[in-house]
Amino acid sequence: MSGGIIVLILAVLALIGFVLGKRRARSLADSSGTKLHSLSGYYGQTVALFTAVPAFLLMLAWLFVQPIIVEGRADALIPDNVIPQGGARSLVLSDVRRIAGGLDAMIANQDASASALVDGQIDVSTVRARLAEVGVALAGDVPVEVFEAAKVYREAARTGSMIMTFAVLALALGLGLWSLSRIRPDMRARNVSETFVTALLIGSSTIAILTTVGIVGSLVFETINFFKMYPASEFFFSTVWNPQFRGGSELGILPLLWGTMYVSFVALLVAVPIGLLIAIYLSEYASPTLRGFAKPAIEVLAGIPTIVYGLFALVTVGPLIRDWLAQPLGLGTSSSSVLTAGLVMGIMIIPFVSSLSDDIINAVPQTLRDGSYGLGATQSETIKRVILPAALPGVMGAILLAASRAIGETMIVVLGAGAAAKLDLNPFEAMTTVTVKIVSQLTGDTEFASPETLVAFALGLTLFVITLCLNIVALYIVRKYREQYE
């Protein structure tokens, strides 16, 4: 039984438990003539929570642990001599998973050859051909041992799923009946329900924290593995980026950092003045009607998918810059350039600057404006000499947050700036960024244990540290601003 169906069954059981718990509390109160300690809905909530939540957590834990155990059993059946020369065991295990999935699909379609393979009655070459017919792509000529491991993998996965279904539903029914039997008129159902919900909230917060720790940990550990294979000094100080999966790679990060900072700098040159002027106009000059229309309209820019911005850069902005600026000035002939990606990215992050700056400017106390006007200053002088200096810490925080967003952008750079890793001052030349190379290094059937693949984690960790520092500075500035004016 699939996880989605189990979740649906748990939801139905929880609803039934809620209704039964509510009715039982009322009936006990009526029969004994005593008053319920809590509202009847709390008794139903208690039964529903005990029915669904522990069973759901068991299912999540099972789905996490079962693949590890099943793959371990299948991996033990694969001898070292069937691993391709220079290949990785993980690629063979990928074939095992694909074959197991293909066998399930073929058996579901009543394919006799798959059933015969599972029973050990047919040559694997026939099944290999049938798997290709149903779209299961395998990495080359798969040995017999891999098919045997796939059979074990499939059987273990099916058995584990059946046991999981029984265990989850049994736990849900058991705890549901137990919580239903505990209902008494004097039971503090509200306290139990609220304690349960509090524990759920704490658990959700813990999951968010552990997810962040897991992300950082995976980056750190894989980066350490990379530096065991490739010198850290060459990675951080080399000016050449030339990955070669057959050896002889040069993996210097400096060209990628230069492209990242260059594109982000151009984007900020576009977004900061425009966004700040928009914020000043909306907060100080625009009427409430115009502000109510213009601000949501500008914020729509932040909701446009980045792939749409990338296509806009590729089809419209890039050719215009090439035909109207680069070629007439003799500075370039390509439509992919730093200026193309920077302009489009700047348009994308305008709402980050304008909306945050607008809120910060509106938060400046009105008494500062009134004092300036009382001294005879005009509105423009008040904005320049009073409001902007007062809002400057918050505006700087908004700019740094927008810079973090620009540094992490990928699709606009892929389609607008190209993929050339080089150090160049010409904004009409194609360049690339760290995020683009992370995607390219992890794309395709590459050996995961090679430095050319693991370098993506080193790039990601470097970018993470840069954006983290920017966010810390931005939060520090914003908090300092809030302490001063709240």
Buried (B, 14 or more C-beta within 10 A) or exposed (E): EEBEEBBEBBBEBBBBBBEBBBBBBBEBBEEEEEEBBBBBBBBBBBBBBBBBBBBBBBBEEBBEEBBEEBBEBBBEBBEEEBBEEEBBBEBBBBBBBBBBBBBBBBBEEEBEBBBBBBEEEBEBEEBBEBBEEBEBEBBEEBBEBBBBBBBBBBBBBEEBBEEBBEBBBEBBBBBBBEBBEBBBBEBBBBEBBBEBEEEEEEEEEEEEEEEEEEEEEEBEEBBEBBBEEBEEEBBEEBEBBEBEBEEEBBBBBBBBBBBBBBBBBBBBEBBBEBBBEBBBBBBBEBEEEEBEEBBEEBBEBBEEEBEEBBBBBBEEBBEBBBEEBBBEEEBBEBBBBBBBBBBBBBBBBBBBBBBBBBBBBBBBEEEBBEEBBEEEBEEEEBBEEBBBEBBEBBBBBBBBBBBBBBBBBBBBBBBBBBBBBBBBEBBBBBBBBBBBBBBBBBEEEBBEEBBBBBBBBBBBBBBBEBBEEBBEBBEEBBEEBBEEBE
